[in-house]
Amino acid sequence: MRLCTYSRHSYLGVQKRLGILTNEIIVDPNFVMQAFFEKEGFFNASERAAHKMPHLLSHFLERSDSPINELQNIVGLYFKLAQEGLLKTKTGAELAFSPKDDKSTKLHAPLDKIASYRDFFVHEKHVKKGFEKRGEPVPEAWYEMPVFYKGATTGFIGHEDTIPWPSFSKQLDYELELGVVMGRDGKNIKAKDAYKHILGFTILNDISARDIQRKEMSARLGPAKGKDWCSVMGPIIVTADEFNFSDPDLLMTASVNGAEWSRGRSSEAKYSWGEMIEHWTRDEWARASDFIGSGTVGTGCGLELDRWVQPGDTVELEIEKIGKLKNTFGTP
């Protein structure tokens, strides 16, 4: 399945809502559930639907024991209702629509609210290049465990949003990464069991203020202000069953103003997603709607290439089987 968070003009106004992209339409799980309860004759169909299938992905994940299965069932229920001619709720809400036919449709960051954010550092080609630029060897610790930093959760934007250029930086950079959305709580998760807790994969652009990050990390702490004002996620989440509940081998590219700058593969990581999750959750809880990144793929940022984006530049990150994440850098 391909999950999104969308908005469009409707009788509810403009609000963010969970959607399932299928056959070039967006199915709204909450409205499907409402129509089902109306059909079954319940007086409080809307309230029941809000409890069973909330209109936001984060709320749904907090309540669901088996999110992929439940969402698959919703798609099946939609097609059954559609065959019966039931295409709207009694309040007039469409159970599904074509975004091509509604120009007011916008895709937002697919995970509407992130419980916590951790970004790993598992691509050796990228790691080696960074330490080479500092005239240092890769630390032995990197080969012993999958290290990560914790980032802010409130600065995430989505596909085609403008990347804000903060007042405190003169040197911004993109980072081409694969991201994972957690779909189930867990603690002390073993690597072999990690996919019981993974909802799916998306594209992550971990925007960096390199001049600030460089200063922060020279003090052996951070990154913080060098990262926390903005990250980009999207355009969709592809659920883990589409990859047979195993680590995918995906081509990853980045282009700036239409020219390719970066190319690598997700499979080039030293550590598996299971190893990352096992390390992170040792004596610590992972929560449904947590978000984690792989770290930058080899060649996946301007720092490695000594090429720097400028205000007004458009960056497109593409990962096969997931899609393309496009954004433009704003002005300082």
HELIX and SHEET records of a PDB file:
HELIX    1   1 PRO A   29  LYS A   39  1                                  11    
HELIX    2   2 ALA A   45  LYS A   52  1                                   8    
HELIX    3   3 LEU A   57  ARG A   63  1                                   7    
HELIX    4   4 PRO A   67  GLN A   83  1                                  17    
HELIX    5   5 GLU A  124  LYS A  133  1                                  10    
HELIX    6   6 GLU A  140  TYR A  143  5                                   4    
HELIX    7   7 ALA A  191  LYS A  196  5                                   6    
HELIX    8   8 ARG A  210  SER A  218  1                                   9    
HELIX    9   9 ALA A  240  PHE A  243  5                                   4    
HELIX   10  10 SER A  266  GLU A  268  5                                   3    
HELIX   11  11 TRP A  273  TRP A  280  1                                   8    
HELIX   12  12 GLY A  302  LEU A  305  1                                   4    
SHEET    1   A 5 ALA A  96  PHE A  97  0                                        
SHEET    2   A 5 ILE A  25  VAL A  27 -1                                        
SHEET    3   A 5 ARG A  17  THR A  22 -1                                        
SHEET    4   A 5 ARG A   2  SER A   7 -1                                        
SHEET    5   A 5 LYS A 106  HIS A 108 -1                                        
SHEET    1   B 6 ALA A  96  PHE A  97  0                                        
SHEET    2   B 6 ILE A  25  VAL A  27 -1                                        
SHEET    3   B 6 ARG A  17  THR A  22 -1                                        
SHEET    4   B 6 ARG A   2  SER A   7 -1                                        
SHEET    5   B 6 SER A 231  THR A 239 -1                                        
SHEET    6   B 6 PHE A 156  ILE A 157  1                                        
SHEET    1   C10 ALA A  96  PHE A  97  0                                        
SHEET    2   C10 ILE A  25  VAL A  27 -1                                        
SHEET    3   C10 ARG A  17  THR A  22 -1                                        
SHEET    4   C10 ARG A   2  SER A   7 -1                                        
SHEET    5   C10 SER A 231  THR A 239 -1                                        
SHEET    6   C10 ILE A 198  ASN A 205 -1                                        
SHEET    7   C10 LEU A 176  MET A 182 -1                                        
SHEET    8   C10 PHE A 291  GLY A 293 -1                                        
SHEET    9   C10 TYR A 117  PHE A 120  1                                        
SHEET   10   C10 PHE A 148  GLY A 151 -1                                        
SHEET    1   D 2 HIS A   9  SER A  10  0                                        
SHEET    2   D 2 GLY A  13  VAL A  14 -1                                        
SHEET    1   E 5 THR A 162  ILE A 163  0                                        
SHEET    2   E 5 GLY A 323  PHE A 329  1                                        
SHEET    3   E 5 THR A 314  ILE A 319 -1                                        
SHEET    4   E 5 LEU A 251  VAL A 256 -1                                        
SHEET    5   E 5 ALA A 259  ARG A 265 -1                                        
SHEET    1   F 2 LEU A 172  ASP A 173  0                                        
SHEET    2   F 2 SER A 208  ALA A 209 -1                                        
SHEET    1   G 2 GLY A 186  LYS A 187  0                                        
SHEET    2   G 2 TRP A 285  ALA A 286 -1                                        
END                                                                             
